[in-house]
């Protein structure tokens, strides 16, 4: 198909600009269409920890604090989150508005698609490929970039907000290579070298997978430009020296993860290096299947380690054969060899030896998918062209191009539709976890995480069912035991809550949240020494708290224990520590007021309770406590007012016994105000809630006698 080289002989520059303009319109247009329904996608999975519960993201200044002492392994991503958060605003549910985050993610993806188009087009015009592809480099590059851009496997790196780390790294990876390629043919390579190295170092700040880009530039130079490795290094030593310097910050930012992280690296206990390595061939074949048939996409595979010979040997044989073919291709079929090198080299950091907790994650295919798209489009064009040549067709290259563009266009529309459909799964945390359950019904983590989301919106019965299902699949699942205990506690099932908190501690004795919760539960039962012991264990493991507010909560629980022990000054010290961590933490401020009341400082206590209620008018606990103070100092009218305000929100009382006691206290102060009928109604309500409430029945009889006596008078 040498005839197509002459196509650009006349008007080459204008034709190239036309294809560039067309590529921008098509890529941006179809890409936007495919992701147009992603803008309402929710924060899901790791978004909670990395964005919503990350205090650094909420501080716009200092913008570049994330670079300090390599405190973040992805500082450029963190800076982008800071800027997004500052511009986001807050939605009706109190969370940051997702729209700005999604717009940024899509913009990065579109920029990466355009960069891929430019890289492929320039590659097809190199001396090694121009005789076959050079005449139609524009449309062929557009077909490759378009399929890559709208493929639904990319949704995980685009619609899943925090995985912008992958797409941002991918953009800088492509820019590094594109600018390096431009430097190879430029009469003034300096600016292009600077741009390439800058993109490389920006990519380092996004994700350490970019560690392979210096090698990829070298392979590209060897295959398409210089012809040999030695010649490539000799001709372009400056850019390689600068690019390989990027390995220094990669190492510094990765060393902690490699040797001490519980999520990845060689210190992981969940999976060994050997287990990870023998499992990855099967995972890679799964990625390849998704590239050609993207059915069964999944946010969270919870992929199990390969254990049996059928799980290990066949995938290992296939992947080994592909690697050998790639090596041979670099020598005998450079284009095929480079495609293979692109696929495997980019996957190597995450899909070879270094263990990562999640064995299979779709966003790892973000850049590697380009190899598949290029192989299909360029290979298809070459095969169809050869068929037309054998048929003695006039201009076989043009005929092949038309057919490939029709096929690529149709495929892209189908893929864009699948991407649009896939985005619907990200509409809410519940919808995405339901999708995971439908795809991987034995995924205990999916049931647990859906249960957490159901609990959050008040669908507790469904949440408990999901937690029980997760534990049926995996009885030693720590998070599910803890979440089930928490749901039981919130629903007032104290015995069941204690049972599952204790099961949590059997599996993980240092679980800070479980120890903190048992501190409060045992305090409520009067086992103060045990409560204090659990609190001290939680304090010793404070770094493992799930949320930042959990540590102030522990100090409140310990302060409450000290109040019950009569150690009021020590209690105030503990509450003060909670306030130091979270100045407007209402339970701690309420605790201080209670302790002051017990110390006989009634007026100061009342003012403290009023301050609490100015911050949180609906905080029923503070209203009840304030009512107790008023009742004790002989102001029943003010006490009744506070009790009545507290009872306007009965749903806020977790325990029916607590609610019953408030009705009984209201009944007592109403009796003192000679509102006997209302008093009797309150005591009857208390008995209805808690039939064995001490003194309630006798109080009714006493109030009736007082009422009868008043009538006699």
N, C-alpha and C positions, 0 to 999 in steps of 0.2 A: 504493500500500500504506500508506495513512494510518491504517487501522484498528488497527494494532499499537501506536500511541502510547498507547492507552487501557489497554493490558494492565497497565502498572505504576501506574495511577492509585491503586489500592488496594494497600496493603502494599508499596509500592515499596522501602522500606528493607530490610524482611526478605527480599524477593525478591532484592535485590542482594547481601545477605550470603549467601544460599543459593547464588547463582551463584559468588560468590567462594570459598566453601568447596568447591563442586564442582570449580571450576577448579584449586584447590590439589591436591585428591585425584587428579583425572584427569591433570593435567600432571606432577605428581611421580611418580605411579604408572606411567604409560606411559613417561615419560622414563626413570625408573629401570630399567624392564623393557628398554627398547631398548638401554641402555648397561650392563646388568648384567654382561655378559661383557667389558667394557672394563677392569675393574680389574686384570686380569693382563697387560694390554698392556705391551710392552717399551719401553724408551727407544730411539728410532729417529732417524736422520738428524741434524738439528740439535740434538737432545737431548744428543748427546755433547759438542758444543762448549759449548752454552749451560748445561748442567747438570753432566754428569759430569766434564768437564775444566775447569770454571770454579771456581777456588779460592775466589773470593769467596762462592759459594753455600754452601760448607762452613763458613764463619765466621758464626755467628749474631750475634756482637757484633763491632763495633758494627752494630746492625740497620740503621741508616739511612745507612751509609757510601756507599751507591749514589747518594745525592743530592749528594755533594761535587763541586762544580765541574762539575756535569752530566756526571759520568764515565760514567753509564749513560743511554741514551736511553729505557729502560723501567724506571725505578727501582721502581715499585709491583710490577711483575711479579717483579723480582729479590728484593724483600722477601718476597713470597709463596713464592718458591723457597727462600729461607733458612729460613723457618719450616717448610716441608715437609721440608727436608733434616734439620733438627734433630729432627723428630719421626719421621722415616722408619725409622730403623734400617737394618741391612744384611742383604741376602738371602744365600742360600747361595753365589752366584757372586761375592760381594764387592762388588756394586753396591748403591746405595741401594734400599730397597724401594719399588716403584712404586705400591703401593696408596694411600698417602696423597696422592700427586700426582694420581692419577686421581679420588679422592673429591673433592678440591678442585675439579678441572676440571668434574666433573659438577655439583657444587653451584653453581658460577658459572653454568653453562648453565641449570640449573633456575630459578635466581633471575632470569636474563634472560628466560626464558619467562614467568614470572609477571608480571614488569614489563611485558612486551609485551602480555599479556592486559589489564592495568590500563590501559595507554595506549590500546589499540584500543577498549576498552569506553567509556572517557571520551570519546574522539574521536567515536564513533558517537552519543553523547548531546549533542553540541554542537548549537547552533541550526541549523547548515547541514545536518546529517545526521539529526537526530532524527525528522523526519517519515517518513523512509524506513527507518531502521535502529534508531531509539531504543528501540522497544518490545522488541526482541530483542537488545539490545547485548551482554548477558551471553553467551548461547550463541554468537553470531556471533564475538565476541572470543575465546572459548574455541576455536572451530574454527580461527581464524587462528593463534593461539598454538600449538595442538597440532601442526598441520601443520609449522609452522616448527621446533618443538622436536625432532621425531623424524625430520626429513628426513635421509637419509644423507649429504648433502653437508656436514652439520655435523660429521661425525666428525673431520674434519681439525682443527677448532678445539677439539674436546673430547677425543678419544682420543689425539691427537698432543700430548704433554704440553706442550712449549714453546709451542705455539700457543695456550695460555691467554692470551697477549698479545692475541689477537683477541677471544676470548670475554670477557675482563675489560674490554677497551675497549668491547665491545658492551654489556655490562651497564651500565657507567657512562654510555654514550651514551644508552641507554634511560632510565636514571634521571634524567639531565640534562633530557631532554625531558619526562618524566612530571612531575617536580617543577616545571618551568617552566609546564606546562599547569595544574597545580594552583594555582600562584601567580596565574594570570590570572583565576581565578574566586573566589579566596579573599578574605574580608574582612580577613584578616591575612596578606598575601602575604610578609612578611619572612622567616619561617622557611622557606617553600618556595623563595624566591629563594636563601637561604643554602644549602639542601640541593642545589639545582640547580647552583649554582656550585661547590660542594664536589665533587659528582659529576663535573663537567666537568674540574676540575683533577686529580682522581684518574685520570680517563681519559687525561689528557695523560701521566701517568706510566706508562701501559700501552702505548699505541701512538698515533702521531701522526695516524692517520686521524681521530681525534676532532676534528681541526681544523675539520671541516665542521659540527660540532654547533651552534655559534652560528647559522650560516646556516639549518640545519634548523629550529631553534626559531623563527627569524624567518619562514620560509616557512609553518610551521604556524600561527603567529599571524596572518599575512596571510590565509591560506586559510580557517581555521576560526573565528577569533576576531574580528579587527579589520576585515577586509574589504579593507584597502589597506595597502601597505607603509608609507606615511607615517603612517597612523594607528597602526599596530603599533609603530613606533619611538617615536612621541610618547607613547603610553599606557604603554609598558613600557621606557622608555629605561634605567632603572637595571639591569635584568637583562641587557640587551644590552651595556651598557658593561662589566659585570663578566665576562660570558661572553667577549667579544672580547678581554679582557685575557689569556685563556688562550693566545692566539696568540704571546705573548712567549716563554713557556717552550718552546712547540712549536718556534719558530724557533731558539732557543738550542740545543736538543737535536738539531735536525735539520740545522743548518748544516754540521756536519762530514760527515754522510752525503751531503748534497746536492752537495758540491764536492770531497771528497777520498776517499770510500769506493770500494773496488773491487767492491762488491756492489750499490750503488744510487747514483743521482744523476748529475749532469751530467759528472762526471770519469770515468765508466765507459768502458772501451775496448772491451768485448765487444759493446756495442750502443749505437747513437746515439739521440738524442732522436727523430729522424725515424723511424728503424726501429721504435722502441718505439711511437710514436703510430700508425703505419699498421698495426701488428699488433694493437693492442688491440681494434678493432671485431670482428675474428674471434674473439678470446678472449671478448669479452662475449657474442657469440652462442652460443659454447660454454657459457658459464655459464647462459644462458637455457635451452639444451637440457637441461642437467643438472638445472635446477630442475623441469622438466616430466617428464624421463625420466632418472633418475639412474643410468644404466648406464655403465660404463667410468670410474668414479671412479679417480683416480690421485694418489698422494702426490707424484710428481715428473714433470711432463710433459716437461721440457726442451723447451719449446715453441719452435720455430724462428721467426725473424723472417719476416714476410711478404715475398716477393720478387716474385711475379708479379702481373699485373693481376687475374686471377681470384681471387687470394688477398686482394687489397686492395680493389678497387672494390665488389663486391657487399656484403660486410659493412659497408663504410663507408656505402654508400647506405642499408642497413637501419637502422643505428644513427643516422645523421643524421635519417632519417625519424622514428624513435622520439623523438629529442631535440626535433624540431620539434613533434611531437604532444604531448610533455610541456609545452612552452612554451605551446601553444595551450590545452591542458587546464587550466593554471593560471588562464587567463582565462575559459574557457567551461565547463569541467567540473572544478571544483576538486578533487574527490576523485581523479579520474584523474590530474590534473596533479600532485597531491601524491604519489601513488604513484610516478609517474615520477621526480619530483624526489628522492624517497627512494632509489630504485634507483640513479640516476646520480650523485647528489651524494656518496653514501657511497663509491661505487666510484672517484670522480674522483681522489683522491690516489694511488691505485695503478694505475689503469687509464686514464690519459690521457697526460700528457706526461713526467713525471719517470721516467727509465729505472730499472728494477729488474732485477737479473740474471735472475730467474725471471719470464718473461712471463705465465705462467698459474699461479695457485695457488688452489685451491678455497676456502681459508678466507677469502679476500677477499669471498666471497659471504655471509659469516655474517649480517650485518645486512640486506644488500640482498635476501636471500631473503624477508624479511618483506613486502616490497612485492608479490612474486609471490603469496605466500600470501593476502594481503589482497585482491588483485585477483581471484583465483580464487574465494574464498569469498564476498566481498561482491558481486562481479559475477555469480556464479552465483545467489546469492539474489535479486538484483534481476531477472535475466532470468526465472527460474522464477516469481517473483511476478507479473511482467507477463503471463506465459502464463496463469496462473490467473485474473488479472483479466480477460483477454480471454474466458476461458471462463465468465465471470460466477460464479466460485466464491465461496462464502462464506468470509470470512477468508483471502484468498489469501496474506497474509503468513505465517500459521501453517503453511499447507500448504507454502509455499516453504521455511520454516525446517525442517520435518520432513525434507523431501527433502534439503536441504543438510546437515543434521546426519548423516543416514544416509550420504551420499556422503563427507562429511568424516571421519566415524568410520571408514568402510571404508578410505579412503585413508590415514588415519593408522596404522591397523593394518598395512597393507601397507608403508608407509614405515618403521614401527618394526621390522618384520621385516627389511627391507633394511638398516637401520642395525645391527641385531644381527649380521647376516651380514657386513657390512662390517667390523665390529670384529674379526672373526676374522683379518683380514689383518694386524692390528697385534700379533698374539700374539708375534711375534719379529722381529728385524731381517731375518732371511732370508726369512720369509714375506711381509713387506711389500715387499721388493725383488723377490721372485719375482712378486708381484702387479703391480708396476710393469712388469716385463719382459713379462708376459702382455698388459698393456694397451698398452704402448709398446715393442714389440720392437726398435726402433732407438735406444733410449735407452742411450747408452754409459755414462752416469753410473750407471744402475741396475745394469748388469753389474759395473762397478767396485765399487760399494758392497756388492753381494751378495758379491763376491769378498773384500772386506775382512772381512766377517762370517764367511765360510767359513774364511778363514785364521785368524781369532781362535779358532775352535773346533777347529782342527787338521785341517780337510778341505782340505789344501793343493793336491792335484791339481785338485779342483774349482775352487778359488780361482784357480789359475793359468789354467785354461781360461776363467774369466770375465774375467780381466784381458786375455787374448789376444783374446777376443771384443770387449771394449771398445775395444782398440786397432785391431781390424779395422774397427770402425765409425768410429773417430776416431783415426788414427795420431798426431796431435799432442796427445793428451790427456795432460797432464803427470802428473796424479795416477795414472793407470793405468800409465804407464811406471815411475813410482817404486814403486808397489805391487808390480808384477811383479818389479822388481829386488830388492825386499826379500824377496819369497817365494823367489826363486832363491837369495838369500844364505842365508836360513834353512834351505833344503834342501841347502846345501853346493855348489850349482852356481855357483862363484865367477866363472867366465868370463862366464856369462850375466848374472849380477848386475851385473858391471862394465859390460857392454854396455848394459844398460837404465838404469843410473845415469848413464852418459855421455849417453844419449839424453835423459834428463830434463834434464841440464844444457845440452844443445843447445837445448832449448825454453825453459828457465828457468835461466840461468847462476847466479843467486843462490839457487837452491833449497838451503836450509840443511841439510835432512835428507840430501839426496843427497850434498852435499859432505862432510858429517860421515861418512857411510857409506864414501865413497871414501877418506877419511882412514885408516880402519881397514883397508880392503881393500888399499890400496897399502902400508901398513905391514907387513901380513902377507906381502906379496910382496917386502919389502925395499927398496921404492922410497921411502925415507924423505923425501927432498926433495919429491917429488910429494905424498906424504901430508901433509906439513906445509903445503904450499901450499893443498891442498883444505880443510884445517882452518881456515886463516886466512880463506879465502873464506866458510866457514860461519859463522865468528865475526863477520865483517863484516855478515852477514845474519841475525843471531841472532833478530831480531824475527819472522822468518817461520817459526820452528820450529813443527811441528804440535802437539806436546804440551809441557807445562811441563818434563817430565823430559828432553827432548831436549837442552837446553843443558848440563846436568850431564854427559850422555853425551858431548857434544863435548869437554868438558874432559878426560874420561877418555881419549878417543881421542888427543887431543893429548899427554896425559901419557904414554901408551904409546909414542908416537913418540919423545918425549924419553928414555924408558928405553932404547929400542933405539939411540938415538944416544949413550948413555952420559952423558946430562945428568940425573943422578938428582935433584939438588936442584931444578932447574927442573921436573922431573916432579912432585915433591911439591907445589910451588906450584900447579901446574895441578889436581892432585887435590884440594888444599885448597879451591880455588875451587868445584869441584863439590860438595864437602861443605858449603860455606857456603850454596849454593843448596838443597841437599837433604841434611840432616844424616845420614840413615841410608842414603845411596846406596852400596850394597854394592860395586859395581865401583870406585868411587873409594877406598873404604877398603881394598879389596884392592890397588889400585895403590900406595897409600902403603906398604903392607907389603912389596910387591915392591921398591920403590925403596929402602927401608931395608935390605933384605937385600943389595941390590947395593952399598950404601954400607958394608957390613961390619957392620951393626948387627943381628946374627942374633937376639939375645935379644929386642930390641924388635920385630923383624919377626915372630917367633913369637907374641908377645903380641898384636900387631895382627891376625894371621890368626885367632887364637883369638877375638878380639872380633868379627871378621867372621862367624865360624861360629856364634857365639851368636845373632847377629841372623838369619842365614840358614843353618841347618844343612845345607840341601841344595845350597848353592852350590858346585858341583863345582870350579870354577876355583880358589877359595881353598884347597880341600883338596889339589888337585894342587900348588899353589904351596907350601903348608905342607910337603907331602911332599918337595918338592925341597929345602927348607931343611934338613929333618931328614937327608936323604940326604947333603947336602953337609957337614954338621957331624959325620957319622959316627954317626948313630942310625938304622940301617936298619929296626929293628923299628917305630919310630914312623912312619917314612916309609911302610913297607908298609901300616900301619894306615890312613893317610890316603889312599893310592892305592886301597886296597880299598873304602873308604867312597865315594870319588868314582865308582868303577866300578859301584856299585850302581844308578846312574841313567845308563846309557849313552845314553839318549835325549836327555840334556841337552847332549851334545857335537854341535855343528852339523857339524863336519868329521871325516870318518873318519880323516884323517891325525892330528888331535889325539888322537883316541881311541887310535889305534895307538901313539902315542908314550907315552901313559900306561901302556899294557900293557907296553911295552918298559922303562919306568922301574921298574915293579913287578917285572918279571922280573929286572932288575939287582939290586934290593935283596933279593929273595928268594934270589938266588944268594949274596949276601954272608951271608945267614942260613942258608946250606947247605940250603935247601929247593929242591933242584935240579929235581925233577920238576915242581913248581909253576912254577918259573922257566921251564923249557922250554915249558910250556903257555902261559904269558903271551907269550913271544916268538913262538910259533906263531900265537897269536891276533893279535898285532901284524902279522905278515906277511900273514895272511888279510885284514886290514883295509887294509893298505898294502903290497902286494907289493914295492915298491921302497924300503922304509924302510931308510935307511942303517944298516949295522952289525947288523941284526937276525939275519940268517942266520949271520954269523960268531959272534955272541954265543951262538947255540944250540950251535954246535960247541964253543965254549969251555966252556959250562956242562956239556955232555956229558963233556968231558975231566975237568972238576973232579969230576963225579959218579963217573966211573970210577975216578979216583985215590982218592976217598974209600972206595970199595968195596975197592980193593987194600989200603988201610991197615987 
